């Protein structure tokens, strides 16, 4: 299992003129005048059971996304059943607090319930893809204005595996599954902003350059076919010890922006298992990585939102797969386990005015 497969269930996973204003969610419309909207991935149960968690979310966030709840494994326990309890509760919290909720995610290779293993024909796969999007996007039409339609379609290593990641959808429908998903989402909610979301574009490693190239090829093909794609989500799961390829990332963002696509930062955090034990030093390095990453993007275009994957070190996926060998707790997020802001939050506030 690779690190992306952790996002199961309740734990979790352009040019302004190019997109009609109706496609832009309200927080994004105000980005220039009021700072880039900041948000975080949220574990819905803790909003109701832990007052300090809910208060931190209220204080800092203008955008929310569920770590779980809208993934197939949470939403569809059986072929005929949809369970909307988690996303309904998160959306109610967002509405009550004047926030925007993002939808994550409609089509992904992972977090699939067991029953989907029986999907073994293109006709059946296309039916389930369309049915899922119609039901889910249809339920939240006009209420969730921004969707990760396809999540992580680029392979881990395009040189070894080809450009697209293996999945049920690729096996049964070929690369056309991506176009089908976007067209069905646009048909179901014509005013939603539709996002293609992926990760690992920011390091100096050859594989990151290959992934950037594969993503650009895919985006160009989709745009050439007039697919209703509006934004690219850059996840930003940064590796603490790895420098940001600022020039390479900026060029990539410029190329994406040149296709008439907006940019979102969707899952930002810093994997710190190989950073020094000293918390102050570690936090400063993490903040530096975030600053370099966001600077490389914002030097080219202002993203429509910046979200971290979680808000407090108390609740994070990182130690599940990247626990520190010294036994110290990981510190990948802008607030510590006591909800106190760290150096990373100061960086985020420079770009977003989070908490102001």
C-alpha positions, 0 to 999 in steps of 0.5 A, a space after each residue: 500500500 502506498 501513502 495515498 491509500 490511507 485516505 479511507 473513510 472517516 480518516 480521510 483524500 487560471 485566468 479569471 476571465 476564462 471561467 464565467 463568474 457563476 462558476 466561482 464560489 463566493 469566497 473565491 470572488 472576494 479573494 482579491 479584495 479580502 485575501 485568499 480564502 483559507 480552509 482545512 479538511 475536517 473530521 465532522 464528528 469532532 465538530 460536535 464532540 470537541 469544542 476546542 476543535 470546532 472553535 479553531 475551525 470557526 476562528 481560522 477557516 472560510 472553506 471546509 472539506 470533509 476528510 471523509 464522508 463523500 468518498 465512495 467507501 463512506 457514501 455507498 455501503 451497498 450498490 443501492 444505498 447512499 448515506 449522506 449523514 457526514 456531508 450533511 452535518 458538515 454542510 450544516 456547520 459550514 452554512 451556520 458559520 458562513 463558510 463554503 464547503 468543497 466536495 471531495 471526491 467524486 471519482 478516485 481510484 481508492 477508498 472504494 467499497 468492496 461491492 465495486 469489485 464486481 463491476 466488470 464491464 464498461 457498460 456497468 462502470 459507466 452506469 455507476 459513474 454517471 449514477 453516482 455523480 447524478 445522485 451526489 452532485 444533484 443532492 448538493 446542487 447549488 449548495 456545494 459549489 466546488 467539486 474534486 471531480 477526479 482525484 489523482 489520475 496521474 500515475 505515481 511514476 509515469 515513466 514506469 507505469 504510463 501517464 495514468 494511474 491504474 483504477 477500476 475506471 481506467 480498466 473499464 472505460 479507458 482514459 475517457 472516464 475522466 471526460 465522462 466524469 466532468 461532463 456528467 458533473 457539469 450536466 448535473 450542476 451547471 454552476 459548479 466549479 469542477 476541479 482535477 486534483 493531484 499531488 507530487 508536482 513540487 520537488 526537484 526529483 525527476 519523477 515530479 517533472 514527469 508528473 508535471 508533464 503528464 498532467 499538462 498533457 492530460 489538461 491540454 487534451 481535456 481543454 482541446 476537447 472542450 471538457 468542462 474543467 475549470 481548476 486544478 487542485 495542487 494537494 501540497 503534501 510536502 516532504 519536510 527534508 525536500 526543497 521545493 523546486 520553485 522554478 519548476 513549480 512556477 513554470 508548471 503553474 504558469 502553463 496550467 494558468 495559460 490553459 485558462 484554468 484556476 489553481 487551488 491548493 487543496 491538501 497542504 501539510 508537511 511530512 516531518 518524520 525526517 526533520 530534527 527533533 527540536 520542535 522549534 527548528 522543525 516548525 521553522 523548516 516546515 514553515 519555510 517549505 510552505 512559504 516556498 511552495 506558496 510563493 512559487 504558486 502566488 508569484 504566478 497566480 493567486 489561487 482561489 483557495 488554500 486548504 490544509 489537510 487538517 488544522 491541528 497536529 492533534 488529528 492528522 493522517 501523517 503518523 499513520 504512515 510517517 511516524 517518527 523513529 524517535 517516537 516524538 509526535 508529528 507536527 505537520 499542520 498550522 496549529 499544534 495539538 493544543 490548537 496554538 498557532 505555529 510558524 506555519 500559521 504565520 506563513 498562511 496568514 501572510 497569504 490568506 489572512 486566516 483568522 483575521 
